[in-house]
C-alpha cells in the first residue's frame, strides 16, 4: 500500500520531505515500478476516456 501512496503523490507532485525520507528508507523497487506502471496506465486510460467524452 505504501508503494501506491508514494506513486500517487508523486504523480500529483505533492510530497513532504518526511514522506520522501520514509519512502527512501524502505525501498521495494519492484513494487514501486509495478505501481508506477499501473498508475501510468490508469492515467492514460482516464485521459483517453475524457477525450472521448469531450469529442462525442
N, C-alpha and C positions, 0 to 999 in steps of 0.2 A: 504494500500500500504506500510506503514511503517513496518508492520509485515513481509511482503515478503522481503523487503530490508534487514531487520535485520537477517532473516533466511538465505538469500542468502550469505551475507557477513560472517555469522557465519560458513556456510559450507566451505567457502574458507579459513577461519581462519584469515581474514584480517579485523581488527576493530580498529578504532581510539578511544581513551579514551573518547572524547567528544561525539561520536556517541553512545557508550555504556552507558554513563550517560543519554543521551537523551532517549534512549530506556527504560532504567530502570525507568525514571521519569513518563512515560505514559504506565504502564503495561496493556496489554489486553491479559491475559493468554490464553483464548480460541482461539483468532486469531493467536497467536504465535504458539500454539500447532497444530492447523489445518495447518498453513503454513509449519511448520516443517514436519508434516506427509506427506503432499502433495509433498513437496520438496524432501523428502527422497524417496517417490515412484517414482518420476520422475528421480531421480539419479539412482535408481536401474534399472528402465526400460532402461535408456540410457546405462548403463553398460552392461546389457543383450544384447541390440542391438549391441553394439560394439563387444562383444564376438561372437555373431552370425555372424557378418560381417567378423571378422578375421578367424573364423573357416570354413567359406564357401569358 
